[in-house]
Amino acid sequence: MDQSKLDAFRSEVNLSLACGALADCDLPVTNSDGSCAVVVALEEEPLSRVLGRLRAVGGFANLFVRGEGRVRMASVIDESCALADPSDDMSSDGERPDPSATVGMFLDWVERCPQGVRISSALGHPARARDAQRVELTGV
């Protein structure tokens, strides 16, 4: 992973949220205290590393991921806030992503699952990743 690329992307997301294209958008994931946790990642990063970042902010966050020519955002929410679909459960044995899986691969899967993907065991509490979609960060 290139730390300078990640830091530059983090700055780009922060600027976009503060005064750019996303300044007037309400982030979908809000904590009980009203704050909106934001986690950034690069598509080629191991999913396990990004899950660690999610755990560090309490397990629920707005996840921004930069890939080749695109930025995607996904919501990591409390399982009780989502409609369940047992076929999209990645928390049971045999369904967990391989340790070499990237966050880009994971978002590809989330995009294909309308109800999101259950990732409870990876975060240590009932959680689901959902609503992966492209976003534009221009306008800063």
N, C-alpha and C positions, 0 to 999 in steps of 0.2 A: 504494500500500500504506500502511496505517495502522500506523506503527511502535509506537504505544502499544497497539493491539490485539494485535499480535504479541508484544510484551513481556508483556502480561497473560496471553495464552495460554501462553507459555513458563513463566510462574510457576505457572499452574494445572496444567500437565503435571508440573512438578517437584514440586509439593506432592502431587499424586495419586500419583506414583511413590514419594515419601518416606514419606507417612503417610496416604494416601487409598485410594481404591478399587483402585488398581493396586499398592499397596505389597507385596502378597503374590504378585504375578504375576512370573514370570520373563520378561524381555524376550527375544524370539526371536533377535535379532541380537546376538552377542557377539564382540568382537574377540579376536585371538589372545592378548592379555594379560589377558583376562577382563573387560574393561570393556564397557559397553553404550552406544554412542553414540546420542544422541537428537537428532533434528532436528525442529523445529516449523515449520509454515507455515500460511498462510491460503489457503482454496480459490481465491480470486481472484488470487493471486500468479502471475506468469509461471513456467512450469515451468523455464525457463532459470535463474532466480534460485535456485530450490530445488535444482536440480542443482549449482549453485555451492556451496551450503551442504553438500551431500552430499560433494562433492570435498574441501571444507575439513576434514571429519572422517575422511578416508581412503577415502571411497566406499561404505562399508557402514554402515547405521544403521537404527534404529527410527524411522520417519517418522510423526509425528502431524500431522494436518491438520484445522483447524476450518473448518466450513462453516455454512450456514444451519441452525441447530437440530441439528447433529450434529458428532461428532468421529470421524474415521477414522484407523486406524493401518495402515501397510504396512511390510513388511520389504524392505530393499534389501540383497541378499546377493551373495556371490561366485557367479558362474555355475557353478562346479564343484559347488556344493551344491544345484543345482536340476536337475530333469528338463527336458529341452529339448523345445520344440515350435516348429518353424520358422515357423509361421504367426503367432507372437506376437513376432516379431523387429522391434523398432523401431530397430535400429541401422544398417540398410542404407539406401542412397539411395532416396528415394521413400517411405520408411516413417517417417522422422523426424517428430516433431510439428512443426507450424507454430510459428514463433517467438512467435506470439500465444497459443499454447495455455496454459491455466492448469493448475496442479497439481491442481485439482478435476477437470478434464476427463481428465487422465492417470489419476487414481485410479478414475474411472468405467470407464476401459478396463481397468485392472488387475483390477478386480472381476469383469470378464467373462472373464478369461483364467485358467483353473485352474492352469496351470503358471507363471504370472507373465509378465512382459514383459521382454524383453532390452533393456537400455539401455547396453550396453558402450561404444559410441562416445561417448556423452554424458559418461561418467565417466572414460574413458581406461583402463579395465581391464575384464575380463569381469565383468559385473554383471547382476542381474535384480531387478526389483521384483515382489513377489508378496504374496498373503494380505491384500489390502486388506479391512478390515472395520470396522464401527462399534465404538467403545469408549465406556464411561461413565467420566467423570472425577469423578463425585460422591463424596461421603464424606469430603471434606477438612474 
